């Protein structure tokens, strides 16, 4: 987009924001946020856009829905698995860990971005697909750097975790991560039915996932599990739900834990079958676990900073 076209777009956005602010349905915080958007000129927003692209050379593909307002930091990018049949996010992104120099530059850029944001970013999310693939030494150093650069945010630090592609940690090491501010780990379970899980490109043996969840719980780290509705054959949908509910029930999740139910999306759309199954999953899971069950439509996510 040319500079002229970009500035014209921003002017149009400013006009729309002026109209939105007059909407009586806004609460005080929403109105304050929109008003802050009007405090800067087009040159500022162009500068922020360029800074964002330099800090995040790849888009942030996905976050859990209750962490959308987090600041995302990426000491590593991509996914060490890259074999999930349903995943549209990481297949073409080689997995790599940033060098220490790259990480410090990345974090400094986020610090600059955060300084210009409204003050409602109250958590940090470590991307991309599996922060637990970092060594303990490197992960502890990342948590220390996050505190030094961004401070101790109210909602703490969360991350995705894939136990089948993670570093093995002792209970003492998990406790250290908890004490350093790690409050939640989100695991892509997708299904508790091992046979189906194997067909989806994940480990059919769920023992590592089970042990990892128990480790998180013991360290006081809350658990998030994603469940994928509408996968497999239609005639096997009931078995998918039953096996998943049975497996999750055995974990004895608490009220601070979450289960995210996502309908399978293809080309940005979910079928009627997938949407219907997501509703059934939400009902069934609520009866089998104390964890909060949250709908999760991944195609609706757009990160901005």
Residue, then its C-alpha position, 0 to 999 in steps of 0.5 A: x500500500x502506498x503512503x498516500x493510500x495508507x494515510x487516507x485509510x487512517x483518516x477514514x479510520x479516525x472518522x469511524x472511531x469518532x462515530x463509535x465513541x458517541x455510541x451510548x452502548x460503550x462502557x467507560x473502558x471501551x470509550x477510553x480505549x477509542x479516545x486514546x486511538x485518536x491521540x496520534x496522527x497518521x505518521x505515528x501509526x505508520x511508524x508503529x506498523x513498521x515497528x510491528x513488522x520488524x518485531x513480528x516478521x511472521x504473524x501471530x497465528x493463534x491464541x486461546x480466546x481468553x488470552x487475546x489481549x496478551x502481549x505475545x513474545x516469541x523466543x521460538x517460532x514454528x512447531x516441532x511437530x508440523x504433522x497435524x492434518x488439521x493445522x493451517x498455521x505451522x506446516x510451512x514454518x520451520x521450527x527454530x529457536x531465536x539466538x540470544x541476540x535475536x531474542x533480546x532485540x525482539x523483546x526490546x521491540x515489544x517493549x517499544x510497542x507496549x509503551x504506546x498501547x492502552x494500558x489494558x494488556x495485562x498478560x504475556x503469552x509465549x509463542x509460538x506452538x510449543x514454548x516447552x520445547x525450550x531447555x529449562x535454562x533458556x526458558x528460565x532466562x526468557x521468563x527473567x527477561x520478560x519480567x525485566x522488560x515488561x514487568x509483572x503483569x496481572x494475569x501472568x504468563x501463559x504458553x502452548x505446550x505439546x508434551x510429546x515434543x517438550x523437554x522432560x522436566x522434574x517437579x522441581x523445575x516445573x515449580x521453578x517455572x511457576x514461581x517465575x510467573x508461568x500461570x497457564x499451559x495450553x495443550x492441544x489434546x484435540x481428542x481423548x480417543x487415541x486411535x483418532x488422535x493418531x490419525x490427526x497427526x498427533x501421538x496416539x499414546x496419551x500417556x505423556x500428555x496425562x503425565x504432563x498435565x499432572x505435573x502442571x497441576x502439582x506445580x500450581x500451573x493451570x491447564x488448558x486443553x483444546x478439543x477439536x469437534x467435527x473430526x473423523x467420520x460422522x458415524x464415530x462422532x459419539x465415540x470421539x465425544x465419549x472417549x474425550x469426556x472420559x479422558x478429561x474427567x480422569x484428570x480431575x481438572x479444577x475451576x481454574x482450568x479450561x477446556x477450549x472446544x473448537x469446531x474443525x475449520x476448512x478454508x476458514x469455515x466450519x461445517x454444520x456438522x462441526x458446529x453442531x458437534x462443538x455444541x454437543x461437546x460443550x454440553x457433555x464436557x460441562x457434565x464431566x469436568x469442573x473446568x470452564x468450557x469455552x467455545x474457540x473458533x480459531x478463524x476469528x482470531x486476529x492479533x494486533x499490537 
